[in-house]
Amino acid sequence: MRRREFLAATAAALGPGLLPGALVAAGDGPSAGHACGATYATPADAQRSPREKLLYATALYVGSNERQPDYLATVDVDPKSPTYSQVVHRLPMPQPGDELHHFGWNACSSCHGDPEKSRRFLVLPGLLSGRIHIVDAAEAARPKLHHVIEPGEIVSQTGLTAPHTVHCLPSGEIMLSMLGNGQGEGPGGFLLLDQDFQIAGRWEKPSAAMKFNYDFWYQPRHNVMVSSEWAAPKTFRQGFQLEDVKAGKYGSRLHFWDWQERRLAQSIDLGAEGLIPLEVRFHHQPDSPQGFVGAALSSSMWHWRRAGDEWKADKIIQVEPVETKSWPFPVPGLITDLVLSLDDRFLYFSNWLHGDIRQYDVSDPARPKLTGQVWLGGAIGKPSQLRSREATGGPQMLQLSLDERRLYVTNSLYSSWDNQFYPQMAKTGSYLLQIDCDTDRGGMSINHDFYVDFGREPNGPARAHEVRFPGGDCTSDIWI
């Protein structure tokens, strides 16, 4: 039975009360919580859903002294559970060396209302190995490996390597941004998988204007997809070199694609004030033609919007560099991740080198107001105590609960960059923390009752990266 037929048959057998879009409790303890099939008609519906009880986090051994495969950690985030704030399941990948990075679902709220498209399978790319792992999360607390797509198969059919961002499409297909070609050079492209996780080819028509690739977000109501630029894999894999920036080996452009025609319609060069634009976030409200991108190296936040038939981008926040002992130049903030609340009111971003997370009220996107800030280590001399330990590294990946009250944060960026800027992380491992967010007046505080220490994992210290919830989250769900 093909996967599409299986999902339809399962939905029919369960009955209308458990069709995708419903929430299913699995009893008490760490297995309780959202069904992986849950999708939502609107962002407001998602906000009203029950609190998350589990989360998934990728955990890495790449770049460490442990010759172990990376794994998917399942973490109990239910305060009423006896295993609260603990890793309750580990799913190792078949081989070492993946560099599990960003991952996503086979279906999200863009598929809401279609009983044949259920949020059940996680798509875990290996940014370094090029492998794509399909994980079955039907049993939310104990996901299992379903299928592996080998890099040789992808290269032979598409010429693409280095899979990064994963988004489902309303068609039921899955799209991944690919950062390189078979030789690890740019610009990369976009890979399509069909509903049976078979390679369906490339999404885009070739464009000479695209030098690099990284993240993407689509919005069919505006016939647009926006993508950003990091660098070619052979550049970033070896660590960061300032000479590579001077040589033009890092990106500075936002690309706006014609969604229907799959062609690049417009590119905006952010220039020296917008070097290395990484994560892109459209407003969740699908009628809104606005969004944000953080430029990592320039430590600036940009707001894009439609103006007539064109797209415009304006810098709205600048994080100034800080003079620091032992550094040959002022330390940039290095904005590496951002997340937007489901009501599009609060924007959060992490300064990986400075060590802080900021909360801004972006009710007026062009005029953000700083409403909260917390410090979690960093390189500029503002250490933070987490229980009995000092925070290692700086805050990096962010994920916000659907009710917008809890921000989860990890501190690993990319193994070779971790080893360059925070070498102690390879020995101490990393953390998963929770930040409590005030959604009425603004503000943030560290929840000291929640602390997952990946330095004490059974197979040695590991580094945590991307976070997802079984019931969807603020960076994977798209409404159309």
N, C-alpha and C positions, 0 to 999 in steps of 0.2 A: 504494500500500500504506500503510495506517495505521501509525502508530508502534508500536502494541502488536503488530501482526502482524509488523512488521519485526524487532522485538527477539526475538520468539519464533523467527522463521525464522533469524535470525543465530545464536542460541544452539544451534539444532538443527544448523546447518551446521558450527559450530565443534566440536561434539561435547561429551560430558560432562566432559572434562577442563578445558574453558574456560567452563563455565557460570558465571553470577554466583555469587560466593562463592569462586571460585578466584583465585589470583594469577598474573598473566602477566608475564613479563619481556619487554621489547622490545629486548633487546640492550644493548650498552654505551653509555655516554654519557648525555646529558641526557634521551633518550626512554625510558630504562629505568625500571622501577619498577612500582608497582601498576597493574593494569588498572583503568580507571574503573568496571568492572562489579563490583569486589570488594565483597562485603558479608560480615558475620560473624554467626554464630549467637549469640554471647555477647560481652560486653565482654572476657572473658579470651582468647577467640579473636583478637579485634582486637589485644590487647596482644602476642600472639605473632607477628603478621604481620611481613613484612620491613620494614626501615627505608624511610622515604620518600626518594625521589630527586628529586622535583619538588614544587613548590607553586605555587599560584595566589594572586595578590594583586591587589586592585583598586587602580588608580592614577588620581589625579584631577588635572584642570586647572581645575575649577570654583574660582572665587575667586582665581585667579592672573592674571598678566599674559598668559598664553598662551591664545589662542583656539583651543584644540585639544579634540577629544573625549577623554573619559576612556577608559581602556583596561584590559584584563586582562593583567597581566604573568605570564609563566611563568618561574619562577626555578629554577635548578639547585641542589639542596641535597645532591648526592652528593659527599662529600669526595674520592672517587677520580676524579672527572670533571675534564677540563681546563677546563671552564667553570663549575666550582664557584663559588658565591656571585655568579653573574651572571644578569641577565635574558637569557633565551635566545629569548624570543618575546613579541611585543606584539600584542594584538588590539584595535584601536581600535573604539569604538562608532560608529554611523552619524552621530550628531550631537553637537555640544558641549552642555554644560549639564546632564548627567545627575545628577551627584553620586552615582556608584556607591558603594553603602554596603555593607550586609550582603548576602551572597548564599548560595545553598545548592544542593543537588542535587535532581534529580527523583526519586531513590530513595536510600534509605539502609538500614541494617540492620533497620529496621522491616519491610522488604520481603524479608528474607532467605528463601531457599528457593523463591521464585516466579520461574521462568525468564523470565516476561514483564516483570519489573520489574528493569531494569539501571541501575546508577549510571553514567550516561553524559552527561546533559545538565546544565549549570549554569544556574541561574536568577539573573540579575543585575538587581536593581531599581535604577532611578534615583530616589533619594529626592526630588530636586528636580524633575526633569522628569516623573516619574510613568510613564515608559516601563519596560517589563519586557523584558529581552533574554534570549533562550534561546540558549545556546552549546553546540555539539556538541564534546565532549572525547573522542571516540572515539580520535583520535590525540592522546595525552595531552600531548605536547610542543608541539603546534601546534593548539590549539583553534580552531574557526571559528564564525562567527555562523550560527545556524540560523533564527531567527525573532524578530520584534519585535512586542510587543503595545503599541499606542499608547494614551496616557492618555485620549484622547477616547472610545475604545471602552470602557475600564474605567469611566469616569464615567457614560457613557450607560446601561450595563447594571447598575451596582452603586451609583453615587453615591460612590465611594471614590477617594482619591488618596494619594500619598506612601507607596509600598510600602517595607516595611522587612524584617522577618525572614522567611526562607523555610524551611519544613520540608516534607518529603514526608510523606504519610500511608500507612498500610498498604494502603489501597485503591488506591494508585497515583496518587491525586490529589495536588496540590501546594497548600499553603496559605500565604498571605502575610499578615502583619499590615499593615494599612493605617492610617496615622496621621491621616488627615483626610478631609473631604468635598470636594465640588467647589469650595468657597470657601476651603479650607485651614483649616477649623474642625474641632474635635473633635466626637465621640469617635473617629471612624474605625470600623474593624471588621476583618473577616477575609475575604479574597478566596480563592476556590477556582478552580484551573485543573484541567481534566481531563487525561488522559494524552496528549492531542494538543495540549496547551497552548492550549486554547480556554477562554474564560471560562465557568465553570460556576455563577456566582452568589456569594452571600455564605454563609459558614458559619454564622454566629451568628443567634440570635433577638435582636431589639432589647432593650436594657436601659438604663433610665434611670440606673442606678448607675454606669455606665461613663462617665467624663468624658474620659479620654484613653486612648491606646493606645501600645504600644511592642513589647516582646518577648513571646514565648510558648514554652511547652514542654508537651507532652501526655504522659499515661501512662494508656493504656487499662486496665491492670490495676487501677487505682484509680478508673477512670471520671472522670478529671479532666484539665483543662487549666488551667495557670496563666499569667496574663498580667500585664504591668506597665504603668506610665504614664510618659510623658515630658511632652509638651505638644502643643498643636495646631501644625500646620506654620506657620501665620502668626505664631506666637509665637517658635518657635526659629529660624526662617529668618533673622531679622534680627540674630541674635546674642543674647547673654545680658544681660538687664536685671534688676537686683535688684527693681525696682518690679513686674515681672511675677510674681515669687515672692510678694511681699506682696499682690498682687491675686488670688492663687489661680489663676494661669495655668499652674502646673506641678503635676504629679501627686504623690501620696503613697500610692497604694493598690495592693495586690495583689488580683487577681481570680481566683477559683477557679470554673471552669466545669464543668457536668455534661457530660461528653464525649458521651454517647449522645444526650441531649436537646438539646445545643447551646444551653444556656441558662446564664446567670450564676447560680450557686448561692450564692456567698458572697463578700463583699469585706472586706478588712482594711485599715483606714486606719492607716498607720505613723506618722502625725502629723509633728510638727516634727523628730523624730529619724530620719525615713525619707523625706525629701524627694527626689523624682525617683528612684524605684526603676527601674533600667534592666535589665541582663541577668539573666535567670532561668535557673537550672541545676538540674534534677532530678538525683538520684542516677542513675547509669547502670544500676545493678542494678534491674531493673524491679519487683522485689518491695518495694523500699524506698519508703515514702511520705514522703520528705524531700527538701529541696532548699535552695538559697541564692539570695538576691538582694542586689545591691549598691545602696545608695541613694547616688547621686552627690553631690548637694549637701550632704547631711548627713554624707557620708563614713563611712557605717556599713554593716556587713555583717549580714544577717538570715538566720536559719535558720527554714524553715517545716517543719511536720510535721502529720500527721493525729493528732487526739486524739478518739477516738470517731467521732462523725458530723461533727465540725467540723475546720477547719484552724486552726492556731495559728502565729503568727510571733513570734520573739524576737530582739532585737538581741544579737549575740554578739561583735562587734568594733566599736570606735570609733576612728577616726583623728582625732586632735586637730588643730585648726587651728594654724598657726604665724605668729607676728608677723613681718612682713617689711617691710623698707624699701620705700618707694614704693607700698605697698598701703594703701588706706584702712581695711582691715579685715583680721583674721587670715586667712591663706590656707588654705582647706580642702584636704584631700587630693584630692577629686573622684574617687571610685572610678568609673571609666568602663567597665571590662570585668573579667570573671572567667572562669576556666575550672577545671573539676574533672577530676582524673585519672580514668582509666577504672576504677581499682579503688576510687574514691571515698575515697581516703585523703588526697590533697593538694589544697588549694584555693589557687589563685593569683589575685591581683587587682592592678590597676594604679591608682596614684594619679597622675592626669594632671597635676595642678598641683604636687604635692609633688615628683614625679619619681622615685618608687620603685616597684618591683614587690615584692610580698610573697608568701611561701610559708608556708602554715599546714598543720599536720597536723590533719585534721578526722576522724580515726578515731572520736572522740567528737564528733559535730557540734555539740553544745551547749557544748563546752569546747575551742575551737581553741587550738593551740599554735604560736606563731611559730617557724618553723624556718629561714627564709632571707629575705634582703632584698638587692636590688641597686639602685643609683642610676643613672639615665639622664637627666640634665638636670633639668628642672623649673624652678619659679619661686621656690624658697626658698633659692637660693644654694649648691647642691651640684652643681656642674658635673661632667660625666664626659667623659673623652677616649675617642674611638672612632677608633682608628688615629691619623691626624694632625689630626682635627677634634674640636671640642667638640660634644657632643650638643645638637641643637636640639629645643626643646619638651620634652614629657614622654612616658613610655611610655603607650600607649593600648591598641590591639587586641592580644589574646593568642591564640595557638593552640599546643596541646601535642601533641607527637608521640604516636602510639598506644602506643609503649613507655614513654612518660612521661619520657623523658630529655632532651628538647630542647623548650624553650619559645621560640616565635618571636614577635617583638613589632614593631609599627609605632607611629608616634607621631602620626598625624593623627586628629582627632576628628570634626569637621564644619567645612566650609570657613569659614563666617562666624565660628565660635567659634575656629578656628585663627587667623584674621586678627585677632581681638580680643585673644586671650591670648598668642599666639606669632606676631606679625606677620612675623618674619624667615623663617618657614617657607615663605611664598609665594615667596621669592627663593632660599632654599637647598634647597628640597625636603625630603623626609623620608627616614627610614631603614627598613630591615628588618634586625633583629638576631636572633641566636640566643643563648639563655641555657641553659647546661648545668645540669641538675637532678640532684641526688643523691637517688635514690629509696630508699636504704637508711637513711641517718641524717638526711636532710633537708639542705637547703642549695642555693645557686645561685651561679653565676659566669658572667661574660660570656665568650663564645667570641670572641676577637679575630681568629680566622681567618675568621670569617664576617661580612661587612658589605656590604649592598647599598645603595648611595648613589643614591637617587632624585633627587638634585640634579643628576646628570650624565646624565640621560636625553636621547636624541637630539632631542626636540622641546622641551626645556627642563625646568626643575625640576618634578617631580610630587610628589604626596602619596599615600603608600601607606596602605591601610586594612585591610580584612578579609583573612584568610588561610585557604585551604583546601588539602587534599591530595587528589590523585586517588583515593587509597584510603580516603577517609573520615577523620574527625577527631573530637575530643572535644566539639565544640559543635554538630555537625550530625547525628550518628548517635544514633538513639533505638532502644532495645530494648523489645519488647513481650511 
